[in-house]
């Protein structure tokens, strides 16, 4: 499995249920990696999508403990159900896309993390991703050049590899 996430300098990913930044280049990168693949995310993340609808051109799996939750996507209520749903997908075609709780649960099972590192710190951020730079299980394998978005936000793409992913 893969993880894809955008983080600020403090590895923050959100504030009050919203992304910290909307960077066109990052959204294009996300779309390129995930289109035609399986994406796994939580119910709160779904609520941030346009119209609260699953992402088009992807197999969507929503991980939620809410047993009565219904949506036009596959729904898993725990990791066992998620495992059954994604069992037939090649692991390289599965992307975990948020939010913080889902990232924490699935990070140990992921082989690769695609991280957009934003050169800014957001005060009041309340959702965070584990800092892979200090996690001995993870190693950065690629780091792109610094770029500046159309809205003047500096960022770079990085790729990390899990040295000891758990079997799912």
C-alpha positions in Angstrom: 0.0 0.0 0.0 0.9 3.6 -0.5 0.2 6.8 1.5 -0.1 10.2 -0.1 -0.1 13.3 2.1 0.8 17.0 2.1 2.4 18.3 5.3 3.7 21.6 6.6 7.1 22.0 8.4 5.6 20.5 11.5 4.0 17.6 9.7 0.5 19.2 10.1 -2.1 18.1 7.6 -5.3 20.0 8.6 -7.1 22.6 10.6 -10.7 22.5 11.5 -11.4 19.6 9.1 -9.9 21.3 6.1 -6.6 20.9 4.2 -4.0 23.5 5.1 -3.3 24.5 1.5 -4.7 24.0 -1.9 -1.7 23.8 -4.2 -2.6 23.2 -7.9 0.6 21.2 -8.6 0.0 19.0 -5.5 -3.6 18.3 -6.5 -2.4 17.4 -10.0 0.3 15.1 -8.5 -2.4 13.5 -6.3 -4.7 13.0 -9.3 -1.9 11.5 -11.4 -1.0 9.0 -8.7 -4.5 7.9 -7.7 -6.6 8.0 -10.8 -7.5 4.4 -11.9 -6.4 3.0 -8.5 -8.0 2.3 -5.2 -8.2 5.1 -2.5 -8.8 4.5 1.2 -9.9 7.3 3.4 -12.1 8.1 6.4 -15.7 9.5 6.5 -14.5 13.0 7.6 -12.1 13.1 4.6 -15.1 12.2 2.3 -17.0 15.2 3.7 -14.3 17.6 2.4 -14.6 16.4 -1.2 -16.7 18.4 -3.6 -20.3 17.6 -2.9 -19.2 15.1 -0.2 -19.0 12.6 -3.1 -16.4 9.8 -3.6 -13.6 10.7 -6.0 -14.3 9.9 -9.7 -12.2 7.5 -11.7 -11.0 5.6 -8.6 -12.2 2.7 -6.5 -13.2 4.4 -3.3 -13.1 2.7 0.1 -14.4 4.6 3.2 -13.1 3.4 6.6 -15.6 4.3 9.3 -16.7 2.8 12.6 -20.2 4.2 11.9 -22.2 1.0 11.1 -25.1 2.9 9.6 -23.0 5.0 7.2 -24.0 4.7 3.6 -22.3 6.2 0.5 -21.9 5.3 -3.2 -18.5 3.6 -2.4 -17.2 0.6 -0.6 -17.4 0.9 3.2 -15.2 -0.9 5.7 -16.0 -0.6 9.4 -12.7 -2.0 10.7 -9.3 -3.2 9.4 -10.6 -6.8 8.9 -13.3 -5.6 6.6 -10.9 -3.3 4.8 -8.5 -6.2 4.3 -11.3 -8.3 2.7 -12.3 -5.4 0.4 -8.8 -4.6 -0.9 -7.5 -8.2 -0.9 -7.6 -8.5 -4.7 -5.9 -5.2 -5.4 -2.2 -5.2 -6.1 -0.7 -3.3 -3.2 1.0 -0.8 -5.4 -2.5 0.3 -6.6 -3.8 1.2 -3.2 -3.4 4.7 -1.8 -4.3 5.8 1.7 -5.4 9.4 1.4 -6.5 10.5 4.9 -7.4 11.7 7.4 -5.1 11.6 10.4 -6.8 8.7 12.1 -6.8 6.5 9.0 -3.1 7.5 8.3 -2.1 6.4 11.8 -3.9 3.1 11.5 -2.6 2.2 8.1 0.9 3.7 8.1 2.6 0.5 9.4 1.2 -1.5 6.5 2.3 0.9 3.8 5.4 0.3 1.7 5.7 3.8 0.2 4.8 7.3 1.3 4.4 10.2 -1.2 4.8 13.3 0.8 4.4 16.9 -0.4 6.5 19.0 2.0 5.2 22.5 2.3 7.7 25.2 3.4 5.3 26.9 5.8 3.9 26.4 9.3 0.3 26.8 10.0 -0.7 28.1 13.5 -3.6 26.3 15.0 -3.2 23.2 12.9 -5.0 20.4 14.7 -4.4 17.3 12.6 -0.9 15.8 12.1 0.9 13.1 10.1 3.7 11.1 11.9 7.1 12.7 11.1 8.8 10.2 8.8 12.1 12.1 9.1 12.5 10.9 12.7 10.9 7.5 12.3 13.6 4.8 12.1 11.2 2.5 10.1 11.1 5.0 7.2 13.8 6.3 4.8 13.5 9.1 2.3 14.4 7.7 -1.1 13.7 10.7 -3.3 13.4 14.4 -2.8 12.5 16.8 -5.5 13.6 20.4 -6.0 11.8 23.2 -4.2 9.0 24.6 -6.3 6.7 27.6 -5.9 3.0 27.3 -6.6 0.9 29.8 -8.4 -0.3 31.0 -5.0 3.3 31.6 -3.8 3.6 28.6 -1.5 6.9 26.8 -1.6 6.9 23.0 -1.6 8.7 19.9 -2.8 7.8 16.3 -3.4 9.5 13.5 -1.4 9.2 9.8 -1.4 9.8 7.5 1.6 10.1 3.7 1.9 9.1 1.7 4.9 12.0 -0.6 5.9 9.7 -3.0 7.7 6.1 -2.9 6.5 3.6 -5.2 8.2 1.6 -7.6 6.3 -2.0 -6.6 5.9 
